[in-house]
Amino acid sequence: MQTIALHTRIKAGREAEYDAVHAAISDELDAALRAAGVAGWTIWRSGRELFHVVEVADYQAMRRELAHNPVNTAWQAVMAELLEVGDDYSGADMGLAKVWELP
């Protein structure tokens, strides 16, 4: 299992809407994430800054699999309206670089 940290930013003025759409994701999106190997996904928000921690079997494989999933494609269209940075789903990135961890 991999633990991946990510950072995204909400577009100015869209914070409440971002929180609202994450109040509950659809059962279909939940199933798609789990089928792609996601065991857990937590998001913290500070103002417009979002910090994600993803527990996943294989992060790059998950991104490639979800790139072609129509449920995820629809979800990403919603996120594109709310987030500053788009996502290409190439699967090439590995999230944020770990700098330090308490042993």
BAFI-3210 file (N, C-alpha, C; in Angstrom, 3 decimals, decimal comma, padded with zeros to 6 digits):
// residues 103
n [1|2|3|4|5|6|7|8|9|10|11|12|13|14|15|16|17|18|19|20|21|22|23|24|25|26|27|28|29|30|31|32|33|34|35|36|37|38|39|40|41|42|43|44|45|46|47|48|49|50|51|52|53|54|55|56|57|58|59|60|61|62|63|64|65|66|67|68|69|70|71|72|73|74|75|76|77|78|79|80|81|82|83|84|85|86|87|88|89|90|91|92|93|94|95|96|97|98|99|100|101|102|103]
n.u [000,860|000,556|001,197|000,187|000,721|-000,993|-001,455|-003,783|-005,592|-008,354|-010,455|-010,772|-013,359|-014,885|-014,925|-016,997|-018,722|-017,031|-016,692|-019,356|-019,896|-018,304|-019,451|-020,804|-019,893|-020,881|-022,220|-021,371|-018,973|-017,458|-017,308|-015,877|-013,398|-012,545|-012,444|-010,319|-008,243|-008,027|-007,792|-008,224|-008,949|-008,225|-008,974|-007,749|-008,474|-007,220|-008,136|-008,028|-006,351|-005,750|-005,030|-004,247|-004,331|-003,702|-004,390|-003,387|-003,251|-001,636|-000,614|-000,080|-001,215|-003,859|-004,546|-004,331|-006,318|-008,666|-008,785|-010,212|-012,683|-016,094|-017,636|-015,726|-014,708|-016,869|-016,958|-014,468|-014,911|-016,615|-014,839|-012,929|-014,181|-014,014|-011,392|-008,078|-005,973|-005,663|-005,910|-004,067|-004,111|-002,072|-000,670|001,954|003,024|004,042|002,843|003,294|006,641|008,122|009,481|010,211|009,785|008,566|010,350]
n.v [-001,181|002,209|005,476|008,552|011,992|014,931|018,188|020,702|023,592|025,610|027,524|031,040|032,141|029,856|028,102|027,276|025,923|023,850|022,467|021,692|019,921|017,859|016,913|014,547|011,960|010,311|006,963|005,584|006,867|006,362|003,545|003,329|004,491|002,703|000,309|000,932|000,662|002,327|002,722|004,572|008,076|011,216|014,617|017,753|021,172|024,452|027,550|028,284|026,280|022,863|019,741|016,495|013,083|010,004|006,636|003,942|001,122|001,131|004,007|005,278|003,411|003,543|006,181|006,011|004,097|005,386|007,499|006,721|006,130|006,694|007,719|008,914|010,738|012,498|013,499|014,769|016,820|018,460|019,120|020,539|022,947|024,000|023,944|025,370|024,190|021,974|018,452|015,928|013,188|011,454|009,751|009,868|011,407|011,440|012,572|014,755|015,354|013,543|015,022|014,766|012,502|011,412|008,978]
n.w [000,000|-000,811|000,463|-000,443|-000,739|-001,647|-003,129|-003,738|-004,997|-004,272|-006,389|-006,037|-003,933|-004,204|-002,122|-000,266|-001,987|-002,834|-000,403|-000,034|-002,208|-001,456|000,807|000,676|-001,358|-004,408|-004,424|-006,635|-007,384|-005,098|-005,300|-007,706|-007,032|-005,024|-006,500|-008,106|-006,416|-004,194|-000,767|001,176|001,453|002,419|002,955|003,858|004,566|004,368|004,297|000,963|000,293|-000,264|001,157|000,564|001,562|000,334|000,476|-001,243|-003,425|-005,807|-006,930|-009,463|-011,251|-010,383|-011,106|-013,884|-014,440|-013,502|-015,261|-017,462|-016,565|-016,621|-014,474|-012,829|-014,677|-014,980|-012,352|-012,241|-014,038|-012,584|-010,496|-011,970|-012,355|-009,850|-008,879|-009,102|-010,514|-013,187|-014,068|-015,584|-015,573|-016,333|-014,767|-014,180|-012,113|-008,621|-006,483|-003,623|-002,540|000,078|002,884|005,567|008,305|011,402|012,979]
ca.u [000,000|001,273|000,596|000,524|000,222|-001,263|-001,859|-004,555|-006,075|-009,703|-010,604|-011,256|-014,809|-015,578|-014,670|-018,235|-019,212|-016,144|-017,070|-020,690|-019,880|-017,594|-020,195|-021,061|-019,684|-021,839|-021,840|-020,671|-017,597|-016,832|-017,016|-014,821|-012,137|-012,154|-012,086|-009,020|-007,228|-007,975|-008,269|-008,625|-008,597|-008,587|-008,645|-007,799|-008,514|-006,835|-008,502|-008,211|-005,347|-006,223|-003,979|-004,854|-003,534|-004,351|-003,877|-003,745|-002,386|-000,673|-001,106|-000,046|-002,223|-005,168|-004,794|-004,581|-007,621|-009,740|-008,810|-011,175|-013,922|-017,047|-018,052|-014,647|-014,634|-017,907|-016,513|-013,361|-015,489|-017,069|-013,639|-012,278|-014,851|-013,754|-009,961|-007,232|-005,053|-006,268|-005,259|-003,971|-004,260|-001,034|-000,183|003,409|003,469|003,980|002,369|004,287|007,843|008,229|010,660|010,566|008,796|008,989|010,523]
ca.v [000,000|003,474|006,675|009,643|013,312|015,805|019,562|021,405|024,896|025,963|028,842|032,061|032,263|028,578|027,236|026,692|024,961|022,689|021,721|021,123|018,751|016,781|016,485|013,122|011,607|009,286|005,558|005,163|007,353|005,569|002,221|003,469|004,703|001,445|-000,658|001,343|000,368|003,310|002,227|005,735|009,380|012,257|015,955|018,844|022,464|025,669|028,579|027,698|025,223|021,510|018,753|015,172|011,889|008,906|005,286|003,283|-000,013|001,588|005,340|005,534|002,543|004,098|007,362|005,576|003,420|006,362|008,407|006,221|005,776|007,790|008,326|009,808|011,817|013,457|014,123|015,673|018,000|019,300|019,620|021,514|024,223|024,457|023,955|026,184|023,391|020,813|017,167|015,247|011,744|010,654|008,755|009,989|012,054|010,641|013,439|015,597|014,668|013,462|015,714|014,273|011,686|010,993|007,499]
ca.w [000,000|-000,877|001,032|-001,343|-000,341|-002,782|-002,816|-004,752|-004,531|-004,694|-006,998|-005,099|-003,792|-004,441|-000,974|000,266|-002,974|-002,765|000,796|-000,224|-003,090|-000,769|001,995|000,419|-002,764|-004,852|-004,243|-007,851|-007,302|-004,031|-005,856|-008,716|-006,316|-004,364|-007,548|-008,631|-005,410|-003,114|000,523|001,956|000,884|003,366|002,489|004,815|003,900|005,072|003,321|-000,369|000,116|000,049|001,348|000,457|001,829|-000,356|000,723|-002,499|-003,779|-006,812|-007,268|-010,903|-011,879|-010,018|-011,940|-015,273|-014,491|-013,332|-016,410|-018,451|-015,887|-016,852|-013,203|-012,432|-015,664|-014,597|-011,098|-012,560|-014,687|-011,472|-009,822|-012,851|-012,136|-008,484|-008,555|-009,980|-011,321|-013,822|-013,864|-016,870|-015,345|-016,989|-013,821|-014,077|-010,881|-007,395|-005,409|-002,968|-002,066|001,525|003,380|006,886|008,999|012,737|012,944]
c.u [000,898|000,481|001,106|-000,090|000,088|-001,638|-002,633|-005,049|-007,448|-009,681|-011,205|-012,776|-015,577|-015,445|-015,933|-018,793|-018,365|-016,519|-018,406|-020,656|-019,121|-018,311|-020,545|-020,814|-020,655|-021,307|-021,036|-019,217|-016,826|-016,415|-015,884|-013,462|-011,644|-011,741|-010,713|-007,911|-007,114|-008,578|-008,755|-008,168|-009,127|-008,131|-008,793|-007,783|-008,082|-007,056|-008,801|-007,272|-005,905|-005,029|-004,647|-003,849|-004,331|-003,634|-004,340|-002,757|-001,287|-001,204|-001,150|-001,074|-003,627|-005,499|-005,076|-005,953|-008,772|-009,851|-009,863|-012,521|-014,913|-017,535|-016,985|-014,514|-015,662|-017,519|-015,401|-013,841|-016,003|-015,864|-012,925|-012,900|-014,478|-012,277|-009,170|-006,421|-005,798|-005,445|-005,232|-004,108|-003,255|-000,550|001,307|003,863|003,381|003,570|003,492|005,469|007,852|009,545|011,144|009,428|009,358|009,127|009,853]
c.v [001,233|004,555|007,842|010,936|014,177|017,197|020,115|022,716|025,163|027,343|029,803|032,133|030,967|027,612|026,542|025,644|023,693|021,826|021,011|019,883|017,583|016,307|015,008|012,876|010,488|007,890|005,066|005,620|006,599|004,208|002,281|003,655|003,403|000,383|-000,341|001,184|001,354|002,710|003,373|007,011|010,429|013,597|016,926|020,152|023,558|026,812|027,919|026,520|023,881|020,570|017,386|014,118|010,713|007,608|004,440|002,158|000,416|002,901|005,577|004,673|003,059|005,281|006,969|004,917|004,426|007,324|007,999|005,834|006,934|008,465|009,314|010,979|012,902|014,207|015,139|016,927|018,978|019,924|020,682|022,898|024,833|024,634|024,771|025,343|022,192|019,565|016,421|013,727|010,899|009,538|008,864|010,593|011,086|011,506|014,285|014,758|014,684|014,090|015,104|013,461|011,290|009,475|006,824]
c.w [000,000|-000,146|000,209|-000,804|-001,585|-002,277|-004,009|-004,148|-005,133|-005,341|-005,970|-005,116|-003,949|-003,256|-000,458|-000,691|-002,960|-001,559|000,599|-001,111|-002,470|000,492|001,892|-001,060|-003,127|-004,566|-005,443|-007,844|-006,235|-004,575|-006,881|-008,057|-005,680|-005,382|-008,144|-007,597|-004,274|-001,852|001,404|001,277|001,848|002,809|003,663|004,039|004,850|004,092|001,986|-000,616|000,584|000,139|001,445|000,917|001,269|000,011|-000,456|-002,804|-004,741|-007,366|-008,775|-011,643|-011,592|-010,912|-013,385|-015,405|-014,405|-014,504|-017,424|-017,836|-016,021|-015,567|-012,741|-013,400|-015,341|-013,322|-011,382|-013,282|-013,637|-010,774|-010,660|-012,699|-010,786|-008,159|-009,565|-010,946|-011,885|-013,579|-015,181|-016,770|-016,106|-016,074|-013,587|-012,751|-009,702|-006,215|-004,842|-002,491|-000,540|001,948|004,690|007,469|010,349|012,733|014,126]
res [m|q|t|i|a|l|h|t|r|i|k|a|g|r|e|a|e|y|d|a|v|h|a|a|i|s|d|e|l|d|a|a|l|r|a|a|g|v|a|g|w|t|i|w|r|s|g|r|e|l|f|h|v|v|e|v|a|d|y|q|a|m|r|r|e|l|a|h|n|p|v|n|t|a|w|q|a|v|m|a|e|l|l|e|v|g|d|d|y|s|g|a|d|m|g|l|a|k|v|w|e|l|p]
***
